[in-house]
């Protein structure tokens, strides 16, 4: 899904649980990442979240937010990988307070992945996850998103298709006529991991209305970085 479609769908989801939760999740990523370069992304060996890393980096750079630009942690980066794709597991061993690890896995996490996450959590790093609702991963995560649980059952209920042969001059009582195949595609897009990741990446550069503005925010960030403790 491209940025334009994702932005339009985000507008449509304003006020829904999916829209609110993805926005709050993105704001938490920024709030608990108080060290420069402290936002890390991690996932299964065969499905590393480079896609979300790239989108988060683009949105933060576009907004001029350079201190928490994300890094992708890889299991075994090849020797010839470019610098931004050559960060290996040693980065996790260096993780600590004031940093955040965002775990993205659509599949059930392997024990080796859970063990790495547990080690990072023990060092004081805040753990976020976008996953399928796995209980073991949930127990390690400070905050998580499960896309399929956030899609309202009534999504698209206010849109109806015109039955075959219906007179199009007949009023539809103020509801829009949308083909059923379009509604199905929208539901699949909203429920999917890709869409959830787009919503998070679009929201991460937004101003968080719950946070203090101006000099108060700068002072709070300074204090958090000195202490290494997320507020």
Secondary structure, 3 states (H helix, E strand, C coil): CCHHHHHHHHHHCCCCHHHHHHHHHHHHHHHHCCCCCCEEEECCCCCCCHHHHHHHHHHHHHCCCCCCCCEECCCCCCCCCCHHHCCCCHHHHCCCCCCEEEEEECCCCCHHHHHHHHHHHHCCCEEEEEECCCHHHHHHCCEEECHHHCCCCCCCCCCECCCCCCCCCCCCCCCCECCHHHHHHHHHHHHCHHHHHHHHHHHCCCCCCCCCCHHHHHHHHHHHHHHCCCC
